[in-house]
Amino acid sequence: MALWCTIRTFAKHAKELGNKQPAEPVFFVKPENCITTVSPLQISKHPGEVHHEIECVIRIGDNLQVEAVAVGLDLTDRAAQSICREQQIPWAKGKCFTDSAVIGPFSDWEGDYNSLVDETEGLALLLTVNGKVVQQAPLSQMSITPLMQIEALQQWAPVCQGDYLFTGTPAGVGQLHAGDQLVAILQTINGDSVSRFEANCV
C-alpha cells in the first residue's frame, strides 16, 4: 500500500509558506509504516519540530474511485523540510518520520471525486488545538482537486486499489507541543462528522 501525498492544493496554504502554487499536482510518498491511528501522539520523541497539517484522506477503491474517506494529519518537521528544500534534496526527513501519517476512522463514500468538493454537499476540514480553531476550510476551496490529483497519478504512478491519497492541507499550519490536545474532524458542509480523531500530544 502506498500513501500518495499532494502538496499545495489550497492556494492560501501555499501562500502562507511563501511557495508558488504548482501548475499541476505534485506528490511525495510516505511509507505505510508511518501510519498511526491512536492517541497519544508521541511529539516529544521526535528530535525536531512537529507541525500539524489536517487533510482529507481518500482510500482508493475499485477502478481507482473513492471507496472511503477519513480525516488525516500529515505531520511535518518544518525545519527539516526547509533544510531539505534549501539543499534541493528529498523531503524524507521532514515528512516520513515515525507516526507522521495520522489517520482517523474511515467512512464509506458513495459519491465520486467531484462530490467531495461540492459547495453544498461536499466535505470540510476542522482542526482545533487546545480548543482553538487553527485550520478550517471546505474542500471546495481546493485549487488542485482530488479528481485532478488522481488523474495526474494515473498518468505515471503505480497507484492501485487500497492506496491512500492525502489530498493536501488548508492554511493555518503550526507547531504542536507536548501537552497539546487536538481534535481533527472531516465533516459535511452542514457540520455532521464523517471522521473524527482526538489526541493528546506527549
Helices and strands as residue ranges (DSSP letters): E 3-6, H 11-16, E 27-30, G 32-34, E 35-36, G 43-45, E 51-52, E 54-60, G 62-64, E 66-74, H 78-86, H 92-95, E 101-103, E 107-108, H 113-116, E 123-129, E 132-138, G 139-141, H 146-156, E 164-166, E 174-175, E 181-188, E 193-200
